[in-house]
Amino acid sequence: MRKLPTLRFLASRLWVFDPIFLLLLMAVAGVGLTTLYSAVGGGDGRFADQLRNFGMAFLVMWAVAQLSPRLLQRLALPVYGVALLLLVAVELFGDVRQGAQRWLDLGIVSLQPSELMKIAMPMMLAWYFYRREGALRWRDFLVAGVLLAVPFLLIVKQPDLGTALLVFGAGFFVIFFAGLSFGLLTPVVVLATALVVGVVAFEDTLCAPDTDWVVLHEYQKHRVCTLLDPSVDPLGRGFHTIQSSIAIGSGGVMGKGFMAGTQSQLDFVPERTTDFIFAVFAEEQGLVGAAVLLLLYMLLLIRGLMIAAMASSTFTRLLAAALSMVFFIYAFVNVGMVIGILPVVGVPLPLMSYGGTALITVGAAAGLLMTIYRHRLRRP
């Protein structure tokens, strides 16, 4: 008779997933692995590496899903503090690679603390607003803004604008779902719109070689100018955008078929296994396949927001909503830069792009959503 409770306990520890969210993750992962197999030509060792990366990400997701919301609350402040200290350490002692200072060499492993901040930021702000629940004032949103701005600026300074935008998005959505007034957002939207219109209107002057943008690095200025007119440097800075656009357009409605994309198979698409893997997929599967993939990402977002709606506390509700929106930001920014409506900022396509670090981060975020779903009927 004692075996039955033991089996139930083991089963509850082994199966800690929301079946719908897990099924959607597996669907996108299957598409990602298939596309990567085509992108590397089938016999490349990177495909085996990616299988291993997916295994590690799954283990991370399972391990994080074991944690209780109460423990997550206790970890929020320490994890944020450690991530912030590591970002400061990067600024002081970090390794410089390809002109960017983003890594800490710990001897055994090289660590990129900005990846940890993608998880630490929404946890910290969700915990902060949970503690202020019922007594929110305008100054609480100001404090939250400072908690977000400090790591954001440290990451921008590395420089790593793509990761900085993801960290900013993760934190911003917590603040937004906590009750940020639309009235406070209106001036920001108006200012951003005015900046975009100004850059477009004075493109020739602003993109001149002798023009210094002050607030942006030179390569970031070139990325914005390339977005406006890739043909200015078609074999240099505009090459990525032009070739990815050609690949997507050549796929047509139904695509050229698996491993039959000429642009990708003939090595015209740059970074085709990482940042530009969507171009490989769209060329092979066409408009229909691209629409199905985007629908899968949209369903991931919707399911994540449903988990947030079912959450048992303000902390878990804010955390789940923000993490769900991060999936959307990942996909939106990556697809946007591949099709040429956003600057190239080096953001991977979740569960599609080759690489272990981004997959581990996605696995941790998915694990947090799983544990929030698992504890949805209990107070943490």
C-alpha positions as CSV (number, residue, x, y, z in Angstrom):
1,M,0.0,0.0,0.0
2,R,2.9,2.3,0.6
3,K,4.1,2.0,-2.9
4,L,1.2,3.9,-4.4
5,P,1.9,7.2,-2.6
6,T,5.6,6.8,-3.5
7,L,4.8,6.3,-7.1
8,R,2.5,9.3,-7.1
9,F,5.3,11.4,-5.6
10,L,7.8,10.3,-8.2
11,A,5.3,10.9,-11.0
12,S,4.6,14.4,-9.7
13,R,8.4,15.1,-9.7
14,L,9.0,13.6,-13.1
15,W,6.0,15.2,-14.9
16,V,6.2,18.9,-14.0
17,F,5.1,20.3,-17.4
18,D,2.1,22.1,-18.9
19,P,1.3,19.7,-21.7
20,I,0.1,22.4,-24.1
21,F,3.1,24.6,-23.6
22,L,5.5,21.6,-23.8
23,L,3.8,20.5,-27.1
24,L,4.2,23.9,-28.6
25,L,7.9,24.0,-27.5
26,M,8.5,20.6,-29.1
27,A,6.9,21.7,-32.3
28,V,9.1,24.7,-32.7
29,A,12.1,22.7,-31.6
30,G,11.4,20.1,-34.3
31,V,11.2,22.8,-36.9
32,G,14.4,24.3,-35.6
33,L,16.3,21.0,-35.7
34,T,15.0,20.2,-39.2
35,T,16.0,23.6,-40.5
36,L,19.4,23.4,-38.9
37,Y,20.0,20.0,-40.5
38,S,19.4,21.6,-43.9
39,A,21.4,24.7,-43.1
40,V,24.5,22.7,-42.2
41,G,24.1,20.3,-45.1
42,G,23.2,17.3,-43.0
43,G,26.6,16.0,-42.1
44,D,28.0,18.8,-40.0
45,G,28.9,18.3,-36.3
46,R,26.8,21.4,-35.4
47,F,23.6,19.3,-35.7
48,A,24.9,16.8,-33.1
49,D,25.9,19.8,-30.9
50,Q,22.5,21.3,-31.2
51,L,20.9,18.0,-30.1
52,R,23.1,18.1,-27.0
53,N,22.1,21.7,-26.4
54,F,18.4,20.8,-26.6
55,G,19.0,18.0,-24.1
56,M,20.7,20.4,-21.7
57,A,18.0,23.0,-22.1
58,F,15.3,20.3,-21.4
59,L,17.2,19.3,-18.2
60,V,17.4,23.0,-17.1
61,M,13.6,23.4,-17.8
62,W,12.8,20.3,-15.8
63,A,15.1,21.4,-12.9
64,V,13.7,24.9,-12.8
65,A,10.1,23.5,-12.9
66,Q,10.8,21.7,-9.6
67,L,11.2,25.0,-7.8
68,S,8.3,26.5,-5.9
69,P,7.0,30.0,-6.3
70,R,7.9,30.7,-2.6
71,L,11.5,29.7,-3.3
72,L,11.6,31.8,-6.5
73,Q,10.5,34.8,-4.4
74,R,13.4,34.2,-2.0
75,L,15.9,33.8,-4.9
76,A,14.8,36.9,-6.8
77,L,16.8,39.5,-4.9
78,P,20.0,37.4,-4.6
79,V,19.9,36.3,-8.2
80,Y,19.5,39.9,-9.4
81,G,22.3,41.1,-7.1
82,V,24.7,38.4,-8.3
83,A,23.9,39.1,-12.0
84,L,24.4,42.9,-11.4
85,L,27.8,42.3,-9.7
86,L,28.8,40.0,-12.5
87,L,27.9,42.8,-15.0
88,V,30.1,45.2,-13.1
89,A,32.9,42.6,-13.0
90,V,32.6,42.3,-16.8
91,E,33.1,46.1,-17.0
92,L,36.2,45.9,-14.9
93,F,37.8,42.6,-15.8
94,G,35.9,41.1,-18.7
95,D,37.4,39.5,-21.8
96,V,37.4,41.5,-25.0
97,R,36.4,39.5,-28.1
98,Q,35.7,40.9,-31.5
99,G,35.6,44.4,-30.0
100,A,33.1,43.6,-27.3
101,Q,33.6,43.1,-23.6
102,R,30.8,40.7,-22.6
103,W,32.5,37.6,-21.0
104,L,34.0,36.6,-17.7
105,D,36.7,34.0,-17.9
106,L,36.3,31.8,-14.8
107,G,39.0,29.3,-15.8
108,I,36.7,26.3,-16.2
109,V,34.0,28.2,-18.1
110,S,33.5,31.5,-19.8
111,L,30.4,33.2,-18.5
112,Q,28.2,35.9,-20.2
113,P,26.4,37.5,-17.2
114,S,23.9,39.4,-19.5
115,E,22.2,36.1,-20.2
116,L,21.6,35.6,-16.5
117,M,20.1,39.1,-16.3
118,K,17.4,38.0,-18.9
119,I,15.9,35.8,-16.1
120,A,17.0,37.9,-13.1
121,M,15.4,41.1,-14.2
122,P,11.8,40.0,-14.5
123,M,12.1,37.9,-11.3
124,M,13.4,41.0,-9.4
125,L,10.8,43.4,-10.6
126,A,8.0,40.9,-10.1
127,W,9.2,40.4,-6.5
128,Y,9.4,44.2,-6.0
129,F,5.9,44.8,-7.2
130,Y,4.6,41.8,-5.2
131,R,6.1,43.4,-2.0
132,R,4.5,46.7,-2.9
133,E,1.1,45.2,-3.7
134,G,-1.8,47.3,-2.5
135,A,0.4,50.4,-1.8
136,L,1.8,51.3,-5.2
137,R,2.8,54.9,-5.8
138,W,4.4,56.7,-8.7
139,R,7.8,56.6,-7.0
140,D,7.6,52.8,-7.0
141,F,7.6,52.8,-10.8
142,L,10.6,55.2,-10.6
143,V,12.5,52.8,-8.4
144,A,11.6,49.9,-10.8
145,G,12.9,52.1,-13.7
146,V,16.2,52.5,-11.9
147,L,16.5,48.7,-11.2
148,L,15.9,48.2,-14.9
149,A,18.1,51.1,-16.2
150,V,21.3,50.1,-14.4
151,P,21.9,46.7,-15.9
152,F,20.5,47.9,-19.3
153,L,23.1,50.6,-19.5
154,L,25.9,48.2,-18.4
155,I,25.0,45.8,-21.1
156,V,24.7,48.6,-23.7
157,K,28.2,49.7,-22.7
158,Q,29.7,46.3,-23.5
159,P,28.4,46.9,-26.2
160,D,25.6,44.3,-26.7
161,L,22.5,46.2,-27.9
162,G,20.6,43.0,-28.8
163,T,20.8,41.5,-25.3
164,A,20.2,44.9,-23.8
165,L,16.9,45.2,-25.7
166,L,15.8,41.8,-24.5
167,V,16.7,42.6,-20.9
168,F,14.9,45.9,-21.2
169,G,11.8,44.3,-22.7
170,A,11.7,41.7,-19.9
171,G,11.8,44.4,-17.3
172,F,9.5,46.8,-19.1
173,F,6.7,44.3,-19.4
174,V,6.7,43.6,-15.7
175,I,6.4,47.3,-15.0
176,F,3.7,47.6,-17.6
177,F,1.6,44.7,-16.3
178,A,2.1,46.0,-12.8
179,G,-0.1,49.0,-13.7
180,L,2.0,51.5,-15.6
181,S,-0.2,54.3,-16.8
182,F,-0.7,54.7,-20.6
183,G,-0.4,58.4,-19.9
184,L,3.2,58.0,-18.9
185,L,3.9,56.0,-22.0
186,T,2.5,58.5,-24.5
187,P,5.4,61.0,-24.3
188,V,7.9,58.1,-24.8
189,V,6.0,56.8,-27.9
190,V,5.7,60.4,-29.3
191,L,9.5,60.9,-28.7
192,A,10.4,57.6,-30.3
193,T,8.2,58.3,-33.3
194,A,9.8,61.8,-33.7
195,L,13.3,60.2,-33.6
196,V,12.4,57.7,-36.3
197,V,10.8,60.3,-38.5
198,G,13.8,62.6,-38.0
199,V,16.3,59.9,-38.9
200,V,14.4,59.0,-42.1
201,A,14.0,62.7,-43.1
202,F,17.6,63.6,-42.6
203,E,19.1,60.2,-43.6
204,D,21.7,61.7,-46.0
205,T,23.1,64.0,-43.4
206,L,22.9,61.7,-40.4
207,C,24.5,58.8,-42.3
208,A,27.3,60.8,-43.8
209,P,30.8,59.3,-42.9
210,D,31.8,62.3,-40.8
211,T,28.6,62.4,-38.7
212,D,29.0,61.2,-35.1
213,W,25.9,60.1,-33.4
214,V,27.5,60.4,-29.9
215,V,25.0,58.1,-28.1
216,L,25.7,55.1,-30.4
217,H,28.8,53.3,-31.4
218,E,30.0,53.6,-35.0
219,Y,28.9,50.1,-35.9
220,Q,25.4,50.7,-34.4
221,K,25.1,53.9,-36.5
222,H,26.0,51.8,-39.6
223,R,23.3,49.2,-38.7
224,V,20.6,51.9,-38.6
225,C,21.8,53.5,-41.8
226,T,22.0,50.1,-43.5
227,L,18.4,49.4,-42.5
228,L,17.3,52.6,-44.3
229,D,19.3,51.7,-47.5
230,P,21.1,48.4,-47.7
231,S,22.2,49.1,-51.3
232,V,24.6,51.8,-50.1
233,D,27.1,49.0,-49.2
234,P,25.7,45.8,-50.9
235,L,28.9,43.8,-50.4
236,G,29.6,45.0,-46.9
237,R,27.2,46.2,-44.2
238,G,24.1,45.6,-46.4
239,F,25.0,42.1,-47.5
240,H,23.2,40.3,-44.7
241,T,19.9,42.2,-45.3
242,I,20.0,41.9,-49.1
243,Q,20.8,38.2,-49.2
244,S,18.3,37.2,-46.6
245,S,15.6,39.2,-48.4
246,I,16.5,37.5,-51.7
247,A,16.3,34.1,-50.0
248,I,12.9,34.8,-48.5
249,G,11.5,36.2,-51.7
250,S,12.8,33.3,-53.8
251,G,10.9,30.9,-51.6
252,G,7.6,32.2,-52.9
253,V,4.3,30.9,-51.5
254,M,5.1,27.2,-51.1
255,G,8.9,27.2,-50.9
256,K,11.6,25.3,-52.7
257,G,11.5,22.3,-50.5
258,F,13.7,20.7,-47.8
259,M,17.4,21.2,-48.5
260,A,16.5,22.7,-51.9
261,G,17.0,26.4,-51.1
262,T,19.6,27.7,-53.6
263,Q,20.5,30.9,-51.6
264,S,21.2,29.0,-48.4
265,Q,22.7,25.8,-49.9
266,L,25.1,27.8,-52.0
267,D,26.2,29.8,-49.0
268,F,24.8,33.2,-50.0
269,V,22.8,33.6,-46.7
270,P,25.3,34.7,-44.0
271,E,25.0,33.4,-40.5
272,R,22.4,30.9,-41.8
273,T,22.6,28.6,-38.7
274,T,22.3,31.4,-36.2
275,D,20.8,34.9,-36.6
276,F,19.5,34.3,-40.1
277,I,18.1,30.8,-39.9
278,F,14.6,32.2,-40.6
279,A,15.7,33.1,-44.1
280,V,16.8,29.4,-44.7
281,F,13.4,28.2,-43.4
282,A,11.4,30.7,-45.4
283,E,13.2,29.9,-48.6
284,E,12.6,26.2,-48.2
285,Q,9.0,26.3,-46.8
286,G,7.8,29.6,-48.4
287,L,5.1,32.0,-47.2
288,V,2.9,29.2,-45.9
289,G,5.6,27.6,-43.8
290,A,6.7,31.0,-42.4
291,A,3.1,31.8,-41.5
292,V,2.8,28.4,-39.7
293,L,6.0,29.0,-37.7
294,L,4.9,32.5,-36.7
295,L,1.6,31.0,-35.6
296,L,3.4,28.6,-33.4
297,Y,5.3,31.5,-31.7
298,M,2.0,33.4,-31.3
299,L,0.4,30.3,-29.7
300,L,3.4,30.1,-27.3
301,L,2.7,33.7,-26.4
302,I,-1.0,33.1,-25.9
303,R,-0.5,30.0,-23.8
304,G,2.1,31.8,-21.6
305,L,-0.4,34.7,-21.0
306,M,-3.0,32.1,-20.1
307,I,-0.6,30.6,-17.5
308,A,-0.2,34.2,-16.2
309,A,-3.9,34.6,-15.9
310,M,-4.1,31.4,-13.9
311,A,-1.3,32.3,-11.6
312,S,-1.9,32.2,-7.9
313,S,-0.2,35.5,-6.8
314,T,0.9,38.9,-8.1
315,F,4.5,37.7,-8.2
316,T,3.9,34.7,-10.4
317,R,1.3,36.6,-12.6
318,L,3.8,39.3,-13.4
319,L,6.7,36.9,-13.9
320,A,4.7,34.6,-16.3
321,A,3.4,37.5,-18.3
322,A,6.8,39.1,-18.7
323,L,8.5,35.8,-19.7
324,S,5.8,35.2,-22.2
325,M,6.3,38.5,-23.8
326,V,10.1,37.8,-23.9
327,F,9.4,34.9,-26.3
328,F,7.5,37.4,-28.5
329,I,10.3,39.9,-28.4
330,Y,12.9,37.3,-29.3
331,A,10.9,36.2,-32.4
332,F,9.7,39.7,-33.4
333,V,13.2,41.2,-33.3
334,N,14.9,38.3,-35.1
335,V,12.3,38.0,-37.9
336,G,12.2,41.8,-38.2
337,M,15.9,42.1,-38.7
338,V,15.9,39.2,-41.2
339,I,13.2,40.7,-43.4
340,G,14.7,44.1,-43.2
341,I,12.3,46.1,-41.0
342,L,14.6,46.3,-38.0
343,P,18.4,46.8,-37.7
344,V,20.6,43.7,-37.4
345,V,21.2,43.4,-33.6
346,G,22.3,39.8,-33.2
347,V,19.2,38.4,-31.5
348,P,18.7,34.6,-32.1
349,L,15.4,33.0,-33.1
350,P,14.3,31.0,-30.0
351,L,14.5,27.2,-30.4
352,M,15.7,27.7,-34.0
353,S,19.1,29.4,-34.0
354,Y,22.2,27.3,-33.4
355,G,23.8,27.9,-30.0
356,G,23.7,26.6,-26.4
357,T,23.6,29.8,-24.3
358,A,20.3,31.1,-25.8
359,L,18.7,27.7,-25.6
360,I,19.6,27.4,-21.9
361,T,18.0,30.8,-21.2
362,V,14.9,29.7,-23.1
363,G,14.8,26.5,-21.1
364,A,15.1,28.3,-17.8
365,A,12.3,30.7,-18.8
366,A,10.1,27.8,-19.9
367,G,10.8,26.1,-16.6
368,L,9.6,29.1,-14.7
369,L,6.4,29.1,-16.7
370,M,6.0,25.4,-16.0
371,T,6.3,25.8,-12.2
372,I,3.9,28.7,-12.2
373,Y,1.4,26.5,-14.1
374,R,2.0,23.6,-11.7
375,H,1.3,25.8,-8.6
376,R,-1.6,27.7,-10.2
377,L,-4.1,26.5,-7.6
378,R,-2.0,27.2,-4.6
379,R,-0.8,30.3,-2.8
380,P,3.0,30.4,-2.8
